[in-house]
Amino acid sequence: MPPANPHQSKHKRHPRQGFTLTELLLVIAIIAILFSILLPTVGKMKTSANKAKCASNLRNLALACRSYSVEHNARAPHPNLTNDLEPSYIHAPHYYEVAAYEDTLAPYLGDRFDTMYCPGELSNDPIGSYDPEIQRQANTPNEFVSYQYFQSTSTGAPSGNAKAEYSLLFSNTLNAPIDCAMWGCLTYITGSKSFGHMEGRSSSGSIEGMNAAYADGSVRWVPFDQLEPYTADGSYLWPKPLHEQP
């Protein structure tokens, strides 16, 4: 047997352990680039999903109104009750009293926290007014929701009161004008603040648009330039009639 090479151990190759600093920095840079590319895509997917869920909610609301009318002599669902528990349509567009909901839409839609809140940015409202989970846990849930119901007899100057020409536009839901929206995302704008599906609660005064549902159950996204004031003070917005939209 030949003697061992005394220089063999000097030239023995040892496996390299881990990355060099340069390689590690390169990997981090690649991950950062991929993240910056994918992040907007993930955001767009979430926005699209919220829009679709919102549209589904609004479609169900419009169809529930129709079902209620079929069973109640064509009368539209009432968003609140008088002190004598009589149906009332005097309300701000995004007010739907809990007791009135149980009396009208609950049999068709179930849990109001699953159906009466837009899943867009407004659901992340930092104050919690339009966060359905916060409201679900509240001892006294907010009577205001993040959808608007364009059905009111209250007209005139105060905020929330409809223009006279919009008073009880859908009083007969079975024969309602399909050219006009019945339900939509809360869309409110003044000089100091705004509320919207895409923007949530904002001080920018900028609104992208709203999902709106019509009496036949159809739903469409209506951009801001196709909205007009619904209320006498101009704060709550409503889609223009379809024949006026491009």
N, C-alpha and C positions, 0 to 999 in steps of 0.2 A: 504494500500500500504506500503510495507516494506521500511524502511529508506535506503537511498542510502549508499552504502559501502564507507566509508571515504577513504579506501585504493585503491579504484578502479582506480582513476586517476593516481595513482603512477605506476600501472602495465599496463596501457594502452599502446599498441604497436603502434608506429608511423611508417608509411612507410618509407623505406630507400630511400634517394635521391642520384641518380648518381652512379658512379663506385668508388671503392676504387682505390688508386694509384696502387696497385699490379695488380688488374684486368685490369686497363687501360694499364699498361705496357705489360701485357700478350696479349691483343688484338693487340697492336702495333707490338709485336714480331711475331704474327701469320700472320698479314698482310704483314710484311716485308718478311717472309718466302715464302708466296704465290706469292708475287711480284717477288722474285728472281727465283722462279720456272717458272712463266709464261712469264717473260721478254724474255728469249731466244727463247721461242716458238713463241711469237709475232714477234721477229726479223726474225726468219726462215720463217714465213708466208709472211712477207713483201718481203724478198729476193726471195722466190718462185714466188710471184706475179710479181715482177719486171722482173724476168727471163722469165716468161710466156708472159708478155707484150712485152718485147724485142724480143722474138722469133716471136710473131705475127707481129711486125713491120718489121722484116727482111723478113719474108715470103711474106708480102705484097710488099716489095721492089723488091724481086726477081720476083714475078708475074707481077708487073708493068713493069719491064724491058722486060719481055717476051711480054706483051701486046703492049708495044711501038714498039718492033721489028716486030711484026706481021703487024703493020700499017706503018712501015717505011722500007720495003724491007730488013728485017732481021738485020738492023743496030742497034747497041747497043746505049742506051741513052748516051749522052755526058755530062760530069760533068762541062764543062766550054765552053766559046765562045771566039773566037779570036776578035781582034779589028774590024774585018770586019763582026762580028756576024756569023762566020762560026763555025761548031761543032769542038771541040777540046778535046783531051784526054790527054793533058799534065797537070798533077796535082799531088798533094800529095793524098794519098789514102782517107783521110777524108775531102777533099776539094770538095764541090759541090756548085758552084756559084748559087746565087739566081735566076738570069736571066735564067741560064741553067735549073734549076729545073722547073721554070714556063714553059719552052719550051719543057720539056721532061716528067717529072713524075707527075707534078701537076694535069693533067687531070685524072690520075688514082688514085692518093693518096690524093689530096686536100692539106690542110695546111701543109707546110713543118715543122712547129714547132711541129706538132703532129706525124710526121712520121720519121724525120731525126735525132732524138735525142734518144739515149739509156736511158731508165728510171732507169738504175742502179745507183751506187754511183757516177758515173761521172756527172750525172745530178745535183748533189749538189756541183759542182765545186765552191770553194770559190771565184775564180776570176770571175766566171760567164760566161766563154767562152762556156761552154757546158750546161748551164741552159736554157732550151727553153723559160721559161717565161721571164727571163732577156733579152734574145735575141729578143723576140717578142716585147718588149717595147723599144728596142734600135732604135735610129734614123737610124743607119747603122748596120744591123745585121751582125754577123760574118759569113763569107763564109765557115768557117770550122764547120763541124758537128761532132757528136760523133759516127757515123757509118763509116766504111771503104768500099769503092767501089774498087774492085780489077780489074780496067780497065784502062790501061795507055799505052801511046806510049812513055812516057818519061823514058829513061833508063840511067843508069850510076851512078856515085858516089854520087852526092848531096842527102841530106836527102829527102826522099819522092819519089825518082825515083826508078822505078821497076827494078828488075833483067831482063836481056835481054830475058830470056826464058819465062817471064810472060807478055811480051809486047802484049797488045790487045788479051789476052787469050780468051776473050768473045766477040770478034768483031762481030761474028754471034751468037746472043743470042739464036736463034732457033736451032742451031746445036752446042751448047756449051758443053764442057766437064763436065758431071755431077759428075765427080770424084773430082772436085776442087770447093772450095767455091767462090762465087761471091760477097757476102756482109758479113760483120761481125761487131762486136763491135770494136770501136777504141781500139787497143791494141798496145801500144808503150812503148818501154823500152830502156833506156840507162844506163850508169853508175851512173847518178845523179838523174834521175826521171823516172816515169812510169805512164801510163794511162791505166785504165782497167774498165770493167763492174762492178766488185765486189769491186775494191779498189778505184775507182775514180782517182784523181790526187794524186800521192804518191811519196815520195822520197826513199821508201824502196827498189825499184827495184824488188818487188815481184808481180807476176800476177797469178791469179788462173786459168784463161782461158777465153774463149770468146764464145758467140753464133755466129753461122755462117749459112748462107743461101746458098743453091745451086741452080743451074739453073732450076731444076725441081720444085722448091718451098719448098723443104724439109729443115728443120732447125735442128741443133743439137748443144749441148754444147760440146766444144772441150777443154779438160784440157790443162794446160800450156805445159806439156811434149809432146803434139802432135802438137805444133806450131813450125813454122820455119820462118826465115826472108823472107819477101816479097820484101823488098827494098834492093838496092845494099849496103847501109851502115849498114844494119842489124837492124835498129831501129824499123820498123813496122813489126809486126808479122802476120802470115797467117797460117791457118790450113794445115797440111800435106795432100796430096791427100788421099782419103778414103782408097785406097788399101794399103797405108803405115801405116794406123792407126790400132790398135788392135781391 
